[in-house]
Amino acid sequence: MNAQTFFPGTDIAEIFGKVWRNGGLSQSDRHYLRFALLREHLSDEERATIDRMLHAVRRGWLQIFD
């Protein structure tokens, strides 16, 4: 099963845009990203996008929302 099964109509690029608009990662965003990282066929571009978001959290540019 892939992330699209559990989160229909969403992809990494949409999450990336939403996260930057909101200024942080919600719990559902984190669940989606965790599941996406666990799937085997994640492209290099998708992995780099997730890495950028995590780097932004570490630098304090994005927050973690509960």
C-alpha positions in Angstrom: 0.0 0.0 0.0 1.3 3.5 -0.8 0.7 6.9 0.7 -1.8 7.8 -1.9 -4.1 5.0 -0.6 -4.2 6.6 2.9 -3.9 10.2 1.8 -5.8 10.4 -1.6 -5.2 13.4 -3.7 -2.1 14.6 -1.9 1.6 14.5 -2.8 4.9 15.7 -1.4 4.8 19.0 -3.4 1.3 19.9 -2.1 2.4 19.2 1.5 5.5 21.3 0.9 3.5 24.3 -0.3 1.0 23.9 2.5 3.7 23.6 5.2 5.4 26.8 4.0 2.1 28.7 3.8 1.2 27.6 7.4 4.7 28.1 8.8 4.9 24.6 10.2 4.0 20.9 10.1 0.7 19.7 11.4 0.3 16.2 12.9 -1.4 15.0 9.7 1.5 16.4 7.6 4.0 14.5 9.8 2.0 11.3 9.4 1.9 11.6 5.7 5.7 12.4 5.5 6.5 9.4 7.8 4.5 7.1 5.6 6.0 8.5 2.4 9.5 7.9 3.8 8.7 4.3 4.5 7.5 3.5 1.0 10.2 1.9 -1.2 9.7 3.9 -4.4 10.2 7.5 -3.3 11.9 9.5 -6.0 15.1 11.5 -5.3 13.2 14.8 -5.8 10.5 13.8 -3.2 13.2 12.7 -0.8 15.1 16.0 -1.2 11.8 17.9 -0.6 11.3 16.1 2.6 14.9 16.7 3.6 14.4 20.5 2.9 11.4 20.6 5.2 13.2 18.8 8.0 16.2 21.1 7.6 13.9 24.1 7.9 12.4 22.7 11.2 15.9 22.2 12.6 16.9 25.7 11.6 13.7 27.1 13.2 12.2 28.4 9.9 9.3 26.0 10.3 7.5 24.9 13.5 5.9 21.7 14.6 2.2 22.1 15.4 0.3 19.7 17.6 
